Amino acid sequence: MTTPDSLLLEAPVNSTPHHDVDQALAYPEPPASPLWHRHGAKARPLTPEQQRRNCELLLLAQHTPRPRSPRTTKTRAEARS
């Protein structure tokens, strides 16, 4: 006769702790490029007036259709000959 205690399966014991590390990476990550670091003075923040103007220009540009280039009178095939 089986008891409920004997039906429980024990998980296998792993000797090494698992830390969700990707073992497929064979080499360490290279150091960051020096070009990624900024040197010198930081840019000054925009004034509220500049921010408002930029917002207006952005909204206008998003809702204005792009100008089409004017068509030439010749087709491409005619221009080649």
C-alpha positions as CSV (number, residue, x, y, z in Angstrom):
1,M,0.0,0.0,0.0
2,T,1.3,3.4,-0.9
3,T,1.1,6.4,1.3
4,P,0.8,10.0,0.2
5,D,4.4,10.6,1.5
6,S,5.8,8.0,-0.8
7,L,4.1,9.5,-3.9
8,L,6.1,12.8,-3.6
9,L,9.0,12.9,-5.9
10,E,12.1,14.6,-4.8
11,A,13.8,17.1,-7.1
12,P,17.3,16.1,-8.1
13,V,20.0,17.9,-6.1
14,N,22.2,20.1,-8.2
15,S,25.7,20.7,-6.8
16,T,26.2,24.0,-8.7
17,P,23.8,26.9,-8.0
18,H,21.9,28.1,-11.0
19,H,22.0,31.9,-11.6
20,D,20.2,32.2,-14.9
21,V,23.5,32.9,-16.7
22,D,23.7,32.4,-20.4
23,Q,26.4,29.8,-20.8
24,A,26.5,30.3,-24.6
25,L,28.7,33.4,-24.3
26,A,32.2,32.2,-24.9
27,Y,34.0,35.6,-24.5
28,P,33.5,38.5,-22.1
29,E,31.9,41.7,-23.4
30,P,34.5,44.1,-24.9
31,P,35.1,47.4,-23.1
32,A,33.0,50.4,-24.1
33,S,34.3,52.6,-26.9
34,P,35.9,55.9,-25.8
35,L,33.6,57.6,-28.4
36,W,30.6,56.7,-26.1
37,H,31.8,59.1,-23.4
38,R,31.2,62.8,-23.7
39,H,34.0,65.2,-22.8
40,G,33.6,68.9,-22.2
41,A,30.7,71.1,-21.3
42,K,27.2,69.8,-21.3
43,A,24.6,71.4,-23.6
44,R,22.5,74.1,-21.9
45,P,18.8,73.3,-21.4
46,L,16.2,74.8,-23.7
47,T,14.2,77.7,-22.4
48,P,10.4,77.1,-22.1
49,E,9.9,79.4,-25.2
50,Q,12.3,77.3,-27.2
51,Q,10.6,74.1,-26.1
52,R,7.2,75.6,-27.1
53,R,8.5,76.7,-30.5
54,N,10.0,73.3,-31.2
55,C,6.8,71.6,-30.3
56,E,4.8,73.9,-32.7
57,L,7.3,73.2,-35.5
58,L,7.1,69.5,-34.9
59,L,3.3,69.4,-34.9
60,L,3.3,71.5,-38.1
61,A,5.8,69.2,-39.8
62,Q,3.8,66.1,-38.9
63,H,0.6,67.4,-40.4
64,T,2.0,69.2,-43.5
65,P,2.3,67.0,-46.6
66,R,5.8,66.8,-48.1
67,P,6.2,68.8,-51.3
68,R,6.3,66.6,-54.4
69,S,9.2,67.1,-56.8
70,P,8.1,68.6,-60.1
71,R,7.6,66.2,-63.0
72,T,9.8,66.7,-66.1
73,T,8.0,66.8,-69.4
74,K,10.1,63.8,-70.7
75,T,9.7,60.3,-69.4
76,R,12.8,58.4,-68.2
77,A,12.9,56.3,-71.3
78,E,12.8,59.5,-73.5
79,A,15.6,61.1,-71.4
80,R,17.9,58.1,-72.0
81,S,17.7,58.3,-75.7
